[in-house]
């Protein structure tokens, strides 16, 4: 739902900006936008499965190298 704030007759620009800021703050729009700002998308099931397989193969490789004494 859009917010409509119009400048009243004989209202200074500063007073209008203060009133606009108050309306925006009370509506909760800023809270939603700030919460959404750093949101990351969750990975799709296909990508999660691919990453799990990659982790398993890397773990097997490091275990193998550890047994051979190549890494600690």
PDB file of N, CA, C, O and CB in Angstrom:
ATOM      1  N   UNK A   1       0.842  -1.160   0.000  1.00  0.00           N
ATOM      2  CA  UNK A   1       0.000   0.000   0.000  1.00  0.00           C
ATOM      3  C   UNK A   1       0.900   1.239   0.000  1.00  0.00           C
ATOM      4  O   UNK A   1       1.655   1.445   0.951  1.00  0.00           O
ATOM      5  CB  UNK A   1      -0.965  -0.011   1.216  1.00  0.00           C
ATOM      6  N   UNK A   2       0.834   2.067  -1.046  1.00  0.00           N
ATOM      7  CA  UNK A   2       1.706   3.233  -1.112  1.00  0.00           C
ATOM      8  C   UNK A   2       1.271   4.318  -0.129  1.00  0.00           C
ATOM      9  O   UNK A   2       0.087   4.481   0.165  1.00  0.00           O
ATOM     10  CB  UNK A   2       1.726   3.790  -2.527  1.00  0.00           C
ATOM     11  N   UNK A   3       2.240   5.036   0.356  1.00  0.00           N
ATOM     12  CA  UNK A   3       1.968   6.171   1.232  1.00  0.00           C
ATOM     13  C   UNK A   3       1.881   7.428   0.383  1.00  0.00           C
ATOM     14  O   UNK A   3       2.747   7.671  -0.457  1.00  0.00           O
ATOM     15  CB  UNK A   3       3.064   6.316   2.332  1.00  0.00           C
ATOM     16  N   UNK A   4       0.864   8.211   0.589  1.00  0.00           N
ATOM     17  CA  UNK A   4       0.710   9.465  -0.144  1.00  0.00           C
ATOM     18  C   UNK A   4       0.778  10.606   0.863  1.00  0.00           C
ATOM     19  O   UNK A   4      -0.082  10.747   1.732  1.00  0.00           O
ATOM     20  CB  UNK A   4      -0.636   9.499  -0.953  1.00  0.00           C
ATOM     21  N   UNK A   5       1.809  11.404   0.724  1.00  0.00           N
ATOM     22  CA  UNK A   5       1.986  12.562   1.594  1.00  0.00           C
ATOM     23  C   UNK A   5       2.133  13.767   0.678  1.00  0.00           C
ATOM     24  O   UNK A   5       3.079  13.841  -0.108  1.00  0.00           O
ATOM     25  CB  UNK A   5       3.236  12.400   2.560  1.00  0.00           C
ATOM     26  N   UNK A   6       1.213  14.699   0.774  1.00  0.00           N
ATOM     27  CA  UNK A   6       1.270  15.888  -0.072  1.00  0.00           C
ATOM     28  C   UNK A   6       1.582  17.103   0.783  1.00  0.00           C
ATOM     29  O   UNK A   6       1.232  17.175   1.961  1.00  0.00           O
ATOM     30  CB  UNK A   6      -0.057  16.089  -0.838  1.00  0.00           C
ATOM     31  N   UNK A   7       2.241  18.037   0.157  1.00  0.00           N
ATOM     32  CA  UNK A   7       2.615  19.260   0.861  1.00  0.00           C
ATOM     33  C   UNK A   7       1.383  20.153   1.017  1.00  0.00           C
ATOM     34  O   UNK A   7       0.663  20.425   0.056  1.00  0.00           O
ATOM     35  CB  UNK A   7       3.750  20.012   0.104  1.00  0.00           C
ATOM     36  N   UNK A   8       1.165  20.594   2.239  1.00  0.00           N
ATOM     37  CA  UNK A   8       0.026  21.473   2.511  1.00  0.00           C
ATOM     38  C   UNK A   8       0.351  22.896   2.083  1.00  0.00           C
ATOM     39  O   UNK A   8       1.513  23.282   1.960  1.00  0.00           O
ATOM     40  CB  UNK A   8      -0.352  21.434   4.008  1.00  0.00           C
ATOM     41  N   UNK A   9      -0.694  23.653   1.864  1.00  0.00           N
ATOM     42  CA  UNK A   9      -0.496  25.052   1.498  1.00  0.00           C
ATOM     43  C   UNK A   9       0.138  25.785   2.684  1.00  0.00           C
ATOM     44  O   UNK A   9      -0.259  25.574   3.830  1.00  0.00           O
ATOM     45  CB  UNK A   9      -1.850  25.723   1.081  1.00  0.00           C
ATOM     46  N   UNK A  10       1.097  26.622   2.415  1.00  0.00           N
ATOM     47  CA  UNK A  10       1.833  27.399   3.425  1.00  0.00           C
ATOM     48  C   UNK A  10       2.664  26.515   4.361  1.00  0.00           C
ATOM     49  O   UNK A  10       2.972  26.932   5.478  1.00  0.00           O
ATOM     50  CB  UNK A  10       0.859  28.232   4.247  1.00  0.00           C
ATOM     51  N   UNK A  11       3.026  25.321   3.934  1.00  0.00           N
ATOM     52  CA  UNK A  11       3.885  24.450   4.746  1.00  0.00           C
ATOM     53  C   UNK A  11       5.299  24.554   4.205  1.00  0.00           C
ATOM     54  O   UNK A  11       5.519  24.439   2.999  1.00  0.00           O
ATOM     55  CB  UNK A  11       3.385  22.959   4.729  1.00  0.00           C
ATOM     56  N   UNK A  12       6.247  24.771   5.087  1.00  0.00           N
ATOM     57  CA  UNK A  12       7.630  24.887   4.637  1.00  0.00           C
ATOM     58  C   UNK A  12       8.150  23.511   4.217  1.00  0.00           C
ATOM     59  O   UNK A  12       7.608  22.469   4.587  1.00  0.00           O
ATOM     60  CB  UNK A  12       8.523  25.495   5.754  1.00  0.00           C
ATOM     61  N   UNK A  13       9.211  23.554   3.438  1.00  0.00           N
ATOM     62  CA  UNK A  13       9.801  22.303   2.963  1.00  0.00           C
ATOM     63  C   UNK A  13      10.334  21.475   4.129  1.00  0.00           C
ATOM     64  O   UNK A  13      10.197  20.252   4.143  1.00  0.00           O
ATOM     65  CB  UNK A  13      10.928  22.589   1.959  1.00  0.00           C
ATOM     66  N   UNK A  14      10.938  22.146   5.100  1.00  0.00           N
ATOM     67  CA  UNK A  14      11.468  21.425   6.267  1.00  0.00           C
ATOM     68  C   UNK A  14      10.373  20.737   7.054  1.00  0.00           C
ATOM     69  O   UNK A  14      10.530  19.592   7.478  1.00  0.00           O
ATOM     70  CB  UNK A  14      12.223  22.375   7.176  1.00  0.00           C
ATOM     71  N   UNK A  15       9.256  21.437   7.252  1.00  0.00           N
ATOM     72  CA  UNK A  15       8.139  20.841   7.983  1.00  0.00           C
ATOM     73  C   UNK A  15       7.549  19.671   7.210  1.00  0.00           C
ATOM     74  O   UNK A  15       7.152  18.664   7.796  1.00  0.00           O
ATOM     75  CB  UNK A  15       7.056  21.890   8.260  1.00  0.00           C
ATOM     76  N   UNK A  16       7.495  19.813   5.880  1.00  0.00           N
ATOM     77  CA  UNK A  16       6.974  18.729   5.053  1.00  0.00           C
ATOM     78  C   UNK A  16       7.872  17.502   5.139  1.00  0.00           C
ATOM     79  O   UNK A  16       7.384  16.378   5.253  1.00  0.00           O
ATOM     80  CB  UNK A  16       6.837  19.182   3.598  1.00  0.00           C
ATOM     81  N   UNK A  17       9.190  17.718   5.085  1.00  0.00           N
ATOM     82  CA  UNK A  17      10.121  16.590   5.184  1.00  0.00           C
ATOM     83  C   UNK A  17      10.031  15.903   6.543  1.00  0.00           C
ATOM     84  O   UNK A  17      10.101  14.676   6.624  1.00  0.00           O
ATOM     85  CB  UNK A  17      11.551  17.064   4.938  1.00  0.00           C
ATOM     86  N   UNK A  18       9.876  16.686   7.611  1.00  0.00           N
ATOM     87  CA  UNK A  18       9.722  16.088   8.943  1.00  0.00           C
ATOM     88  C   UNK A  18       8.450  15.248   9.014  1.00  0.00           C
ATOM     89  O   UNK A  18       8.453  14.141   9.553  1.00  0.00           O
ATOM     90  CB  UNK A  18       9.695  17.184  10.029  1.00  0.00           C
ATOM     91  N   UNK A  19       7.360  15.791   8.461  1.00  0.00           N
ATOM     92  CA  UNK A  19       6.093  15.053   8.479  1.00  0.00           C
ATOM     93  C   UNK A  19       6.192  13.791   7.632  1.00  0.00           C
ATOM     94  O   UNK A  19       5.688  12.737   8.020  1.00  0.00           O
ATOM     95  CB  UNK A  19       4.943  15.940   7.972  1.00  0.00           C
ATOM     96  N   UNK A  20       6.844  13.896   6.472  1.00  0.00           N
ATOM     97  CA  UNK A  20       7.030  12.731   5.608  1.00  0.00           C
ATOM     98  C   UNK A  20       7.860  11.662   6.311  1.00  0.00           C
ATOM     99  O   UNK A  20       7.514  10.481   6.287  1.00  0.00           O
ATOM    100  CB  UNK A  20       7.703  13.140   4.289  1.00  0.00           C
ATOM    101  N   UNK A  21       8.946  12.081   6.932  1.00  0.00           N
ATOM    102  CA  UNK A  21       9.810  11.132   7.648  1.00  0.00           C
ATOM    103  C   UNK A  21       9.048  10.429   8.760  1.00  0.00           C
ATOM    104  O   UNK A  21       9.202   9.224   8.963  1.00  0.00           O
ATOM    105  CB  UNK A  21      11.035  11.852   8.229  1.00  0.00           C
ATOM    106  N   UNK A  22       8.230  11.179   9.475  1.00  0.00           N
ATOM    107  CA  UNK A  22       7.455  10.585  10.561  1.00  0.00           C
ATOM    108  C   UNK A  22       6.457   9.563  10.016  1.00  0.00           C
ATOM    109  O   UNK A  22       6.297   8.489  10.596  1.00  0.00           O
ATOM    110  CB  UNK A  22       6.718  11.679  11.357  1.00  0.00           C
ATOM    111  N   UNK A  23       5.789   9.883   8.911  1.00  0.00           N
ATOM    112  CA  UNK A  23       4.811   8.959   8.315  1.00  0.00           C
ATOM    113  C   UNK A  23       5.497   7.688   7.849  1.00  0.00           C
ATOM    114  O   UNK A  23       4.982   6.590   8.059  1.00  0.00           O
ATOM    115  CB  UNK A  23       4.075   9.626   7.136  1.00  0.00           C
ATOM    116  N   UNK A  24       6.653   7.828   7.216  1.00  0.00           N
ATOM    117  CA  UNK A  24       7.391   6.651   6.729  1.00  0.00           C
ATOM    118  C   UNK A  24       7.839   5.801   7.907  1.00  0.00           C
ATOM    119  O   UNK A  24       7.735   4.575   7.858  1.00  0.00           O
ATOM    120  CB  UNK A  24       8.617   7.076   5.873  1.00  0.00           C
ATOM    121  N   UNK A  25       8.332   6.426   8.955  1.00  0.00           N
ATOM    122  CA  UNK A  25       8.812   5.681  10.115  1.00  0.00           C
ATOM    123  C   UNK A  25       7.658   4.955  10.811  1.00  0.00           C
ATOM    124  O   UNK A  25       7.817   3.806  11.224  1.00  0.00           O
ATOM    125  CB  UNK A  25       9.519   6.625  11.102  1.00  0.00           C
ATOM    126  N   UNK A  26       6.513   5.601  10.945  1.00  0.00           N
ATOM    127  CA  UNK A  26       5.379   4.981  11.616  1.00  0.00           C
ATOM    128  C   UNK A  26       4.774   3.851  10.790  1.00  0.00           C
ATOM    129  O   UNK A  26       4.169   2.932  11.342  1.00  0.00           O
ATOM    130  CB  UNK A  26       4.322   6.023  11.916  1.00  0.00           C
ATOM    131  N   UNK A  27       4.933   3.917   9.471  1.00  0.00           N
ATOM    132  CA  UNK A  27       4.359   2.868   8.624  1.00  0.00           C
ATOM    133  C   UNK A  27       5.141   1.563   8.713  1.00  0.00           C
ATOM    134  O   UNK A  27       4.598   0.500   8.412  1.00  0.00           O
ATOM    135  CB  UNK A  27       4.309   3.334   7.180  1.00  0.00           C
ATOM    136  N   UNK A  28       6.401   1.624   9.118  1.00  0.00           N
ATOM    137  CA  UNK A  28       7.208   0.423   9.250  1.00  0.00           C
ATOM    138  C   UNK A  28       7.911   0.018   7.973  1.00  0.00           C
ATOM    139  O   UNK A  28       8.491  -1.065   7.911  1.00  0.00           O
ATOM    140  CB  UNK A  28       6.361  -0.696   9.714  1.00  0.00           C
ATOM    141  N   UNK A  29       7.875   0.855   6.955  1.00  0.00           N
ATOM    142  CA  UNK A  29       8.525   0.527   5.686  1.00  0.00           C
ATOM    143  C   UNK A  29      10.035   0.406   5.867  1.00  0.00           C
ATOM    144  O   UNK A  29      10.650  -0.522   5.342  1.00  0.00           O
ATOM    145  CB  UNK A  29       8.203   1.591   4.624  1.00  0.00           C
ATOM    146  N   UNK A  30      10.630   1.330   6.602  1.00  0.00           N
ATOM    147  CA  UNK A  30      12.079   1.298   6.790  1.00  0.00           C
ATOM    148  C   UNK A  30      12.529   0.034   7.503  1.00  0.00           C
ATOM    149  O   UNK A  30      13.571  -0.528   7.165  1.00  0.00           O
ATOM    150  CB  UNK A  30      12.534   2.518   7.571  1.00  0.00           C
ATOM    151  N   UNK A  31      11.767  -0.418   8.478  1.00  0.00           N
ATOM    152  CA  UNK A  31      12.119  -1.643   9.203  1.00  0.00           C
ATOM    153  C   UNK A  31      12.154  -2.833   8.253  1.00  0.00           C
ATOM    154  O   UNK A  31      13.073  -3.651   8.303  1.00  0.00           O
ATOM    155  CB  UNK A  31      11.120  -1.904  10.349  1.00  0.00           C
ATOM    156  N   UNK A  32      11.136  -2.926   7.380  1.00  0.00           N
ATOM    157  CA  UNK A  32      11.098  -4.040   6.433  1.00  0.00           C
ATOM    158  C   UNK A  32      12.235  -3.971   5.431  1.00  0.00           C
ATOM    159  O   UNK A  32      12.844  -4.991   5.111  1.00  0.00           O
ATOM    160  CB  UNK A  32       9.773  -4.060   5.700  1.00  0.00           C
ATOM    161  N   UNK A  33      12.525  -2.782   4.936  1.00  0.00           N
ATOM    162  CA  UNK A  33      13.589  -2.638   3.936  1.00  0.00           C
ATOM    163  C   UNK A  33      14.943  -2.944   4.547  1.00  0.00           C
ATOM    164  O   UNK A  33      15.766  -3.618   3.928  1.00  0.00           O
ATOM    165  CB  UNK A  33      13.588  -1.224   3.341  1.00  0.00           C
ATOM    166  N   UNK A  34      15.184  -2.453   5.761  1.00  0.00           N
ATOM    167  CA  UNK A  34      16.467  -2.714   6.409  1.00  0.00           C
ATOM    168  C   UNK A  34      16.629  -4.189   6.740  1.00  0.00           C
ATOM    169  O   UNK A  34      17.737  -4.719   6.665  1.00  0.00           O
ATOM    170  CB  UNK A  34      16.603  -1.878   7.675  1.00  0.00           C
ATOM    171  N   UNK A  35      15.552  -4.855   7.103  1.00  0.00           N
ATOM    172  CA  UNK A  35      15.633  -6.290   7.395  1.00  0.00           C
ATOM    173  C   UNK A  35      15.904  -7.072   6.122  1.00  0.00           C
ATOM    174  O   UNK A  35      16.561  -8.112   6.168  1.00  0.00           O
ATOM    175  CB  UNK A  35      14.336  -6.788   8.060  1.00  0.00           C
ATOM    176  N   UNK A  36      15.416  -6.599   4.997  1.00  0.00           N
ATOM    177  CA  UNK A  36      15.555  -7.302   3.728  1.00  0.00           C
ATOM    178  C   UNK A  36      16.881  -7.007   3.046  1.00  0.00           C
ATOM    179  O   UNK A  36      17.266  -7.707   2.109  1.00  0.00           O
ATOM    180  CB  UNK A  36      14.419  -6.936   2.810  1.00  0.00           C
ATOM    181  N   UNK A  37      17.578  -5.986   3.504  1.00  0.00           N
ATOM    182  CA  UNK A  37      18.755  -5.493   2.806  1.00  0.00           C
ATOM    183  C   UNK A  37      19.847  -6.540   2.637  1.00  0.00           C
ATOM    184  O   UNK A  37      20.382  -6.690   1.538  1.00  0.00           O
ATOM    185  CB  UNK A  37      19.308  -4.318   3.533  1.00  0.00           C
ATOM    186  N   UNK A  38      20.188  -7.261   3.683  1.00  0.00           N
ATOM    187  CA  UNK A  38      21.291  -8.218   3.634  1.00  0.00           C
ATOM    188  C   UNK A  38      20.802  -9.654   3.551  1.00  0.00           C
ATOM    189  O   UNK A  38      21.559 -10.583   3.832  1.00  0.00           O
ATOM    190  CB  UNK A  38      22.177  -8.054   4.846  1.00  0.00           C
ATOM    191  N   UNK A  39      19.560  -9.845   3.172  1.00  0.00           N
ATOM    192  CA  UNK A  39      18.999 -11.184   3.078  1.00  0.00           C
ATOM    193  C   UNK A  39      19.653 -11.940   1.926  1.00  0.00           C
ATOM    194  O   UNK A  39      19.827 -11.399   0.835  1.00  0.00           O
ATOM    195  CB  UNK A  39      17.469 -11.123   2.890  1.00  0.00           C
ATOM    196  N   UNK A  40      20.010 -13.187   2.180  1.00  0.00           N
ATOM    197  CA  UNK A  40      20.582 -14.015   1.124  1.00  0.00           C
ATOM    198  C   UNK A  40      19.592 -15.106   0.765  1.00  0.00           C
ATOM    199  O   UNK A  40      18.867 -15.612   1.622  1.00  0.00           O
ATOM    200  CB  UNK A  40      21.940 -14.625   1.561  1.00  0.00           C
ATOM    201  N   UNK A  41      19.569 -15.454  -0.481  1.00  0.00           N
ATOM    202  CA  UNK A  41      18.664 -16.496  -0.932  1.00  0.00           C
ATOM    203  C   UNK A  41      19.145 -17.853  -0.435  1.00  0.00           C
ATOM    204  O   UNK A  41      20.350 -18.097  -0.358  1.00  0.00           O
ATOM    205  CB  UNK A  41      18.550 -16.490  -2.465  1.00  0.00           C
ATOM    206  N   UNK A  42      18.217 -18.729  -0.099  1.00  0.00           N
ATOM    207  CA  UNK A  42      18.595 -20.073   0.298  1.00  0.00           C
ATOM    208  C   UNK A  42      18.906 -20.868  -0.958  1.00  0.00           C
ATOM    209  O   UNK A  42      18.326 -20.636  -2.018  1.00  0.00           O
ATOM    210  CB  UNK A  42      17.475 -20.755   1.134  1.00  0.00           C
ATOM    211  N   UNK A  43      19.822 -21.799  -0.822  1.00  0.00           N
ATOM    212  CA  UNK A  43      20.250 -22.597  -1.968  1.00  0.00           C
ATOM    213  C   UNK A  43      19.155 -23.592  -2.350  1.00  0.00           C
ATOM    214  O   UNK A  43      18.410 -24.080  -1.500  1.00  0.00           O
ATOM    215  CB  UNK A  43      21.571 -23.339  -1.655  1.00  0.00           C
ATOM    216  N   UNK A  44      19.080 -23.875  -3.635  1.00  0.00           N
ATOM    217  CA  UNK A  44      18.095 -24.842  -4.105  1.00  0.00           C
ATOM    218  C   UNK A  44      18.535 -26.236  -3.679  1.00  0.00           C
ATOM    219  O   UNK A  44      19.715 -26.445  -3.396  1.00  0.00           O
ATOM    220  CB  UNK A  44      17.921 -24.762  -5.651  1.00  0.00           C
ATOM    221  N   UNK A  45      17.613 -27.195  -3.627  1.00  0.00           N
ATOM    222  CA  UNK A  45      17.982 -28.553  -3.215  1.00  0.00           C
ATOM    223  C   UNK A  45      19.079 -29.160  -4.092  1.00  0.00           C
ATOM    224  O   UNK A  45      19.919 -29.911  -3.597  1.00  0.00           O
ATOM    225  CB  UNK A  45      16.758 -29.449  -3.246  1.00  0.00           C
ATOM    226  N   UNK A  46      19.079 -28.845  -5.374  1.00  0.00           N
ATOM    227  CA  UNK A  46      20.103 -29.381  -6.277  1.00  0.00           C
ATOM    228  C   UNK A  46      21.481 -28.847  -5.904  1.00  0.00           C
ATOM    229  O   UNK A  46      22.458 -29.597  -5.894  1.00  0.00           O
ATOM    230  CB  UNK A  46      19.776 -29.026  -7.739  1.00  0.00           C
ATOM    231  N   UNK A  47      21.561 -27.556  -5.600  1.00  0.00           N
ATOM    232  CA  UNK A  47      22.838 -26.950  -5.217  1.00  0.00           C
ATOM    233  C   UNK A  47      23.305 -27.490  -3.871  1.00  0.00           C
ATOM    234  O   UNK A  47      24.496 -27.746  -3.689  1.00  0.00           O
ATOM    235  CB  UNK A  47      22.714 -25.415  -5.161  1.00  0.00           C
ATOM    236  N   UNK A  48      22.374 -27.668  -2.917  1.00  0.00           N
ATOM    237  CA  UNK A  48      22.745 -28.227  -1.611  1.00  0.00           C
ATOM    238  C   UNK A  48      23.326 -29.621  -1.760  1.00  0.00           C
ATOM    239  O   UNK A  48      24.309 -29.960  -1.102  1.00  0.00           O
ATOM    240  CB  UNK A  48      21.531 -28.265  -0.676  1.00  0.00           C
ATOM    241  N   UNK A  49      22.719 -30.435  -2.628  1.00  0.00           N
ATOM    242  CA  UNK A  49      23.202 -31.792  -2.850  1.00  0.00           C
ATOM    243  C   UNK A  49      24.592 -31.763  -3.496  1.00  0.00           C
ATOM    244  O   UNK A  49      25.473 -32.539  -3.124  1.00  0.00           O
ATOM    245  CB  UNK A  49      22.210 -32.582  -3.734  1.00  0.00           C
ATOM    246  N   UNK A  50      24.777 -30.872  -4.455  1.00  0.00           N
ATOM    247  CA  UNK A  50      26.074 -30.738  -5.116  1.00  0.00           C
ATOM    248  C   UNK A  50      27.152 -30.340  -4.117  1.00  0.00           C
ATOM    249  O   UNK A  50      28.254 -30.887  -4.135  1.00  0.00           O
ATOM    250  CB  UNK A  50      25.996 -29.709  -6.248  1.00  0.00           C
ATOM    251  N   UNK A  51      26.831 -29.381  -3.243  1.00  0.00           N
ATOM    252  CA  UNK A  51      27.790 -28.946  -2.227  1.00  0.00           C
ATOM    253  C   UNK A  51      28.108 -30.066  -1.233  1.00  0.00           C
ATOM    254  O   UNK A  51      29.250 -30.206  -0.797  1.00  0.00           O
ATOM    255  CB  UNK A  51      27.248 -27.727  -1.483  1.00  0.00           C
ATOM    256  N   UNK A  52      27.100 -30.857  -0.879  1.00  0.00           N
ATOM    257  CA  UNK A  52      27.322 -31.971   0.053  1.00  0.00           C
ATOM    258  C   UNK A  52      28.257 -33.003  -0.566  1.00  0.00           C
ATOM    259  O   UNK A  52      29.155 -33.512   0.104  1.00  0.00           O
ATOM    260  CB  UNK A  52      25.981 -32.633   0.443  1.00  0.00           C
ATOM    261  N   UNK A  53      28.048 -33.311  -1.840  1.00  0.00           N
ATOM    262  CA  UNK A  53      28.927 -34.272  -2.526  1.00  0.00           C
ATOM    263  C   UNK A  53      30.347 -33.732  -2.585  1.00  0.00           C
ATOM    264  O   UNK A  53      31.307 -34.475  -2.384  1.00  0.00           O
ATOM    265  CB  UNK A  53      28.411 -34.573  -3.956  1.00  0.00           C
ATOM    266  N   UNK A  54      30.480 -32.447  -2.858  1.00  0.00           N
ATOM    267  CA  UNK A  54      31.804 -31.821  -2.912  1.00  0.00           C
ATOM    268  C   UNK A  54      32.496 -31.897  -1.552  1.00  0.00           C
ATOM    269  O   UNK A  54      33.686 -32.206  -1.474  1.00  0.00           O
ATOM    270  CB  UNK A  54      31.689 -30.353  -3.368  1.00  0.00           C
ATOM    271  N   UNK A  55      31.752 -31.616  -0.479  1.00  0.00           N
ATOM    272  CA  UNK A  55      32.330 -31.708   0.870  1.00  0.00           C
ATOM    273  C   UNK A  55      32.790 -33.120   1.171  1.00  0.00           C
ATOM    274  O   UNK A  55      33.861 -33.316   1.745  1.00  0.00           O
ATOM    275  CB  UNK A  55      31.316 -31.256   1.925  1.00  0.00           C
ATOM    276  N   UNK A  56      31.981 -34.119   0.786  1.00  0.00           N
ATOM    277  CA  UNK A  56      32.333 -35.510   1.061  1.00  0.00           C
ATOM    278  C   UNK A  56      33.602 -35.916   0.321  1.00  0.00           C
ATOM    279  O   UNK A  56      34.465 -36.585   0.890  1.00  0.00           O
ATOM    280  CB  UNK A  56      31.182 -36.436   0.672  1.00  0.00           C
ATOM    281  N   UNK A  57      33.720 -35.519  -0.936  1.00  0.00           N
ATOM    282  CA  UNK A  57      34.925 -35.885  -1.693  1.00  0.00           C
ATOM    283  C   UNK A  57      36.155 -35.187  -1.134  1.00  0.00           C
ATOM    284  O   UNK A  57      37.226 -35.788  -1.052  1.00  0.00           O
ATOM    285  CB  UNK A  57      34.755 -35.536  -3.179  1.00  0.00           C
ATOM    286  N   UNK A  58      36.011 -33.916  -0.747  1.00  0.00           N
ATOM    287  CA  UNK A  58      37.146 -33.200  -0.152  1.00  0.00           C
ATOM    288  C   UNK A  58      37.573 -33.852   1.159  1.00  0.00           C
ATOM    289  O   UNK A  58      38.765 -33.971   1.441  1.00  0.00           O
ATOM    290  CB  UNK A  58      36.787 -31.722   0.086  1.00  0.00           C
ATOM    291  N   UNK A  59      36.594 -34.273   1.957  1.00  0.00           N
ATOM    292  CA  UNK A  59      36.897 -34.911   3.234  1.00  0.00           C
ATOM    293  C   UNK A  59      37.627 -36.235   3.002  1.00  0.00           C
ATOM    294  O   UNK A  59      38.575 -36.553   3.720  1.00  0.00           O
ATOM    295  CB  UNK A  59      35.604 -35.143   4.047  1.00  0.00           C
ATOM    296  N   UNK A  60      37.194 -37.004   2.010  1.00  0.00           N
ATOM    297  CA  UNK A  60      37.865 -38.265   1.695  1.00  0.00           C
ATOM    298  C   UNK A  60      39.306 -38.021   1.250  1.00  0.00           C
ATOM    299  O   UNK A  60      40.215 -38.751   1.644  1.00  0.00           O
ATOM    300  CB  UNK A  60      37.096 -39.023   0.603  1.00  0.00           C
ATOM    301  N   UNK A  61      39.505 -36.996   0.432  1.00  0.00           N
ATOM    302  CA  UNK A  61      40.856 -36.677  -0.035  1.00  0.00           C
ATOM    303  C   UNK A  61      41.764 -36.279   1.129  1.00  0.00           C
ATOM    304  O   UNK A  61      42.902 -36.740   1.209  1.00  0.00           O
ATOM    305  CB  UNK A  61      40.808 -35.548  -1.074  1.00  0.00           C
ATOM    306  N   UNK A  62      41.272 -35.430   2.029  1.00  0.00           N
ATOM    307  CA  UNK A  62      42.107 -35.014   3.152  1.00  0.00           C
ATOM    308  C   UNK A  62      42.399 -36.188   4.090  1.00  0.00           C
ATOM    309  O   UNK A  62      43.505 -36.298   4.620  1.00  0.00           O
ATOM    310  CB  UNK A  62      41.427 -33.878   3.926  1.00  0.00           C
ATOM    311  N   UNK A  63      41.407 -37.068   4.295  1.00  0.00           N
ATOM    312  CA  UNK A  63      41.653 -38.256   5.132  1.00  0.00           C
ATOM    313  C   UNK A  63      42.719 -39.148   4.494  1.00  0.00           C
ATOM    314  O   UNK A  63      43.584 -39.686   5.185  1.00  0.00           O
ATOM    315  CB  UNK A  63      40.340 -39.059   5.342  1.00  0.00           C
ATOM    316  N   UNK A  64      42.648 -39.297   3.192  1.00  0.00           N
ATOM    317  CA  UNK A  64      43.621 -40.130   2.476  1.00  0.00           C
ATOM    318  C   UNK A  64      45.021 -39.529   2.599  1.00  0.00           C
ATOM    319  O   UNK A  64      45.981 -40.252   2.866  1.00  0.00           O
ATOM    320  CB  UNK A  64      43.226 -40.275   0.981  1.00  0.00           C
ATOM    321  N   UNK A  65      45.146 -38.222   2.408  1.00  0.00           N
ATOM    322  CA  UNK A  65      46.441 -37.556   2.519  1.00  0.00           C
ATOM    323  C   UNK A  65      46.974 -37.603   3.947  1.00  0.00           C
ATOM    324  O   UNK A  65      48.182 -37.702   4.159  1.00  0.00           O
ATOM    325  CB  UNK A  65      46.330 -36.109   2.053  1.00  0.00           C
ATOM    326  N   UNK A  66      46.059 -37.532   4.940  1.00  0.00           N
ATOM    327  CA  UNK A  66      46.476 -37.634   6.333  1.00  0.00           C
ATOM    328  C   UNK A  66      47.055 -39.013   6.626  1.00  0.00           C
ATOM    329  O   UNK A  66      48.063 -39.136   7.322  1.00  0.00           O
ATOM    330  CB  UNK A  66      45.299 -37.344   7.266  1.00  0.00           C
ATOM    331  N   UNK A  67      46.414 -40.044   6.093  1.00  0.00           N
ATOM    332  CA  UNK A  67      46.897 -41.414   6.324  1.00  0.00           C
ATOM    333  C   UNK A  67      48.260 -41.623   5.667  1.00  0.00           C
ATOM    334  O   UNK A  67      49.103 -42.348   6.196  1.00  0.00           O
ATOM    335  CB  UNK A  67      45.881 -42.447   5.779  1.00  0.00           C
ATOM    336  N   UNK A  68      48.473 -40.988   4.516  1.00  0.00           N
ATOM    337  CA  UNK A  68      49.751 -41.120   3.828  1.00  0.00           C
ATOM    338  C   UNK A  68      50.828 -40.249   4.471  1.00  0.00           C
ATOM    339  O   UNK A  68      52.007 -40.399   4.149  1.00  0.00           O
ATOM    340  CB  UNK A  68      49.593 -40.754   2.357  1.00  0.00           C
ATOM    341  N   UNK A  69      50.449 -39.345   5.370  1.00  0.00           N
ATOM    342  CA  UNK A  69      51.415 -38.489   6.049  1.00  0.00           C
ATOM    343  C   UNK A  69      51.787 -37.262   5.255  1.00  0.00           C
ATOM    344  O   UNK A  69      52.770 -36.596   5.581  1.00  0.00           O
ATOM    345  CB  UNK A  69      52.644 -39.260   6.359  1.00  0.00           C
ATOM    346  N   UNK A  70      51.036 -36.944   4.227  1.00  0.00           N
ATOM    347  CA  UNK A  70      51.339 -35.769   3.399  1.00  0.00           C
ATOM    348  C   UNK A  70      50.932 -34.478   4.113  1.00  0.00           C
ATOM    349  O   UNK A  70      51.587 -33.448   3.958  1.00  0.00           O
ATOM    350  CB  UNK A  70      50.618 -35.870   2.037  1.00  0.00           C
ATOM    351  N   UNK A  71      49.858 -34.535   4.890  1.00  0.00           N
ATOM    352  CA  UNK A  71      49.418 -33.363   5.665  1.00  0.00           C
ATOM    353  C   UNK A  71      49.163 -33.797   7.106  1.00  0.00           C
ATOM    354  O   UNK A  71      48.979 -34.982   7.386  1.00  0.00           O
ATOM    355  CB  UNK A  71      48.125 -32.716   5.041  1.00  0.00           C
ATOM    356  N   UNK A  72      49.156 -32.845   7.997  1.00  0.00           N
ATOM    357  CA  UNK A  72      48.893 -33.182   9.406  1.00  0.00           C
ATOM    358  C   UNK A  72      47.459 -32.982   9.752  1.00  0.00           C
ATOM    359  O   UNK A  72      47.061 -33.217  10.893  1.00  0.00           O
ATOM    360  CB  UNK A  72      49.751 -32.357  10.331  1.00  0.00           C
TER     361      UNK A  72
END
